């Protein structure tokens, strides 16, 4: 009997407005204006419907844990009482059969001692977006007056670090700018956090990543420069993309929407209750993510059957022919679904970052082989990868 798709986490777009205006933001600056027609904040009615539908879904699929990720916009634009009430209502609705877990992604500019203490008291983990040094960050992460946000973000981060005894140290998200100094970026971020996620920018075949360097693989070059320093350090931060690739090479797949072969078991809930696939798919066009489903009237299981959500759920399995024939497809997983989009044939394409992913994976695999004993390498079946051969195959018209 075929297993029914399930959802283990919800990204809750609790605020549809933001105090920053980042130039690359998929929500506001990628051609989708639907946020303008949504409530500025998620209502109590939507929250209650979310929790009722989550409880039903968890009971049906026998899930004992469920993740809620507070997102935006900027989630700290909401009053503190929203989070107090949400956690209290979740405890009342879900426990003890289902244990809720919480995290919140913020731009960090509004973090205060009071916010940090509250989030820690509610067991809400914190993630902060910062794109490296002041020079790099302030080119793109600006407010509505065009002023850079770096110093406000670092002030918020330092506040979180000073109150870390109350809870969790924040992790950092950094969108890669290949023209920036990778080592300066790495040194800056590792001084502020012990968990770093480097993200490829939001891009499609219609809106490809900007060609700002002379390299065919500028994003791989940038990441490899950091990896070669990071891997040699005895005390180093967790860098998700490096650790994920290393685990995938060794046959461990913990689930990651950018890489691997697992299913993407999460959904997005907008402030108006709309149930959608990943927010980054907004880069594909106006209203692209709208599935006609709403938490007030529909079950999560019904939303999981809609076309785009189903495609996203299975995005590491529904690959283009070229990807299906690729020798590293179990590691790459075809890449992130939005990066495959082209108007003429949808998502039936390799990632626009295909060459970067090939080069990065080959470099990490060869590095890993060099660190393992011959016996372990033989037992694992690992072989060195030649990026030039991988690229030559990818260039063939298959």
PyMOL commands that set and color helices and strands:
alter all, ss='L'
color gray80, all
select helices_A, chain A and resi 34-37+44-61+75-77+80-94+113-121+134-140+150-162+164-166+182-190+218-230+240-249+279-284+300-303+307-313+321-324+329-332+337-340+354-371+374-380+387-394
alter helices_A, ss='H'
color red, helices_A
select strands_A, chain A and resi 9-13+65-71+99-106+124-129+171-175+195-199+238-239+266-269+275-276
alter strands_A, ss='S'
color yellow, strands_A
deselect
rebuild
show_as cartoon
